[in-house]
């Protein structure tokens, strides 16, 4: 449960909404790509640039989203599409 104004989207509202997010480890879902990339990174055969972040494992991310509706301080209903995670999966 978070305040709408804390979402960082510029809405002025005192409402509290349910923000669902994805978390967790995906190491069990590692593919041959992930195993190979991890090995090459450990051997320093691939060296990421200073601005790159290379992950050798899948990430837990939303695969389906829900819209969230709330009333702002002007008593106007607002709806933010694709805000809250409705389903998560290991991506990558």
N, C-alpha and C positions, 0 to 999 in steps of 0.2 A: 504494500500500500504506500503510495507516494502522493505528495501534493502536485497538482497540475503545474504550478509555477516552477517546481523543481525539475520538470522534464527537460528544460532547456530549449523549448520550442517557441518561447515568446508569448505564451498564453497567460493572461491575467485572470486567475481563478482560485478560489478558496477550496474547490472540490478536491477530494482525495479519490484516486483511481487505483485499480489493481493493474500493476505492470508486471507481466510474467516474462521471464527471461530464461535462456538456456545456459546450462553449466554442466560440467562433468568431464571426465576423461574419455577419450576415444581410442586408446591404445589397442584395445582388442580388435578394432576394425581396421588395423593397419594393412595396407596393400603392399604388393611388391614394390610399387613406386615409393611408398613411404619408407620401407626398409632400405631400399637402395639409396635414396636421398640421405637418410640418416647415416648410412655407412660412408658415403662420399663426404659428408660434412665432417664426420669424426676424423677421417683421414686427411682432411683439409685439401681434398681434390677439387672441392667447390668452396670458394671463399666469397660470402656475400659482401656486397658493397656496404659502405658506411650507413646508407639510408635504407638498406634492405633488412627484412626480418624473414628468414626462411624457416618454415615449420616442416618437420619431417613426420608429422602425424596429423590425422584428421582433426578438425575442430567441431565442437558441439555448437551448432548454429540453428536458428529458426528455419524451418522448411515451410511453415504456414503461419500467417499472422492474423490477428484480430484487430478490428477497429475499436477505439475507445471514445465514448461520448461523455460530455460533461457540460455544465452551465458556467459561462464566464461571469465576471462581475457586473456586466450589463444585462444579465438575465437572458442571454442568447445561447442557444444550444450550439455546441461545437463538436465536430467529429474529426478525429485524427485517424486516418487509414493506416493500416500496417504498423501499428505501434507496439502491440503486445504479442509475444510469442504464443502461438496456439499449438504448435507441434515442433519438436526438435529432433535433429538427427546428426550423425557424424558426417561432415562434409569434407571432401578432400581425399 
